[in-house]
Amino acid sequence: MKFQDLLAYQKSFSFAMKIFKTTKSFPKEEMYSLTDQIRRSSRSVPANIAEAYRKRVYPKNFHSKLTDSDAENSETQVWLEFSLKCLYINEIVFNELINESNEVGKLINYMILNPQNFGVTI
């Protein structure tokens, strides 16, 4: 199986692309701050999932990369809160993105709690 086949990877990649599209409308003065931060953190989620899967022969590395992914997902939620409070997104968009982020978090948590389902031998 390829890491691209993992549901957590697919959903997190899709989520990162939605973040990218959403942030295209952010003000230019946010380009090197909020826009950059939220794009980076959202893109780190699938990247860390891919790395975790490739390091699955090392259980501690698998776990570490997945917790990094989960942390980046949480950071993305913080930037979404700033985006809402700065009025760059409305509450409907915010709720949709937060719900999607929560779903990604659940998938990451499932991987953390069930490493044996992903080829990790404990």
Disulfide bonds with the S-S distance in Angstrom:
none
